[in-house]
């Protein structure tokens, strides 16, 4: 299976650096533009299935990709929502800005800096728990689509935990990996296990920005 792992486009909460987690925030106008550019970058891919977190920002990104692929081919690609692909549940931290986190939860933020993998967020979950459920989704998708190309649209922490599991990187080192908004990462699943062949590709966004700048000049 060729797994194209996608992070959703921007939301207003991304712009203001608020914890989103399970909060169901939709894409901003810029986020929709990013999703369109990502969809264009995927239009030549022989995608046979699309899965998504059910949260609006991911599901809408997946729908934009599905519409593009359906418009450029005879494929019918309904987006399949999967609860196990949701973002990290951040509990009481949902909606807080980075400045508010430091002000209200200084001890927790110190712990997050030093032992992020097993730290259970108040009222939420840990990265270990997230990785367990997200990887269950990946295994299920792999069994259903061995030998096929599949798009999975999820979230920053969800994707990072999947990548860490795939390449056997300790979760405590997740910060060594990039996962930008509307980025795509590719994992090739074969007999010897998954291989990371593309990480955090945002080339399509850079091209889009250049074209937009030309049009305004």
C-alpha positions, 0 to 999 in steps of 0.5 A: 500500500502507498499511503499518502498521509495529509494534514488538513488546511489552515483554520482560524485557530491555527492562525491564532495558535490555539489548541484544537484537538477534538474541537470541531473547527472548520477550514478558513478561506486560506485553508480551503485554498491550501486544500485546493493546491494540495488536491491539484498536486494529487490529481495524477495519483492513482488513488483508490480510497480516501479516509479522513478524521471526521473533524470538519477541518480534515473532512473538508480537506478530504472532500476537496481532494476527492472532488478534484480526483473525481473531476480528473478521472472516472473514479468515484471516491467517497470520503470514509470518516474514521474516528480513530484518525481524530487529533490528540484529545487535549481536554482542558487545554482546548481553545487555549493559546500558546501564551495562555498555556504557559500562563495557566499550566506552567508545570504541565508545559515543562512536563510536555517539553521533557516527557511528551509521549506518556503525559496525559493531558488534563481531561484528554489523552497522551501521545501513546494513547493517540498512537495506539488508536491511529495505528489501529486505523492504519492497520485496518486500512492496509488490510483493506487496500494492500497494493493500492494508493490511499489518501488519509487526511488527519492532523498534526499529532495524529500524523506524527504518531503514525510516522513515528510508529512506521519508522520506529522513532521514539515518540519522545522524538516526534519534534524532529519531524515536520508536519505543516498545514496541508502537507503530504507525507508518503509511506510505502508499505511492503513485505519488509514493513513501511518505508518513509519516501516523502516527508512534509512536502509543501512544494505545492503551496510554494508554487501556489504562493508564487503564482498568486504573487505573479497574478497580483503584480 
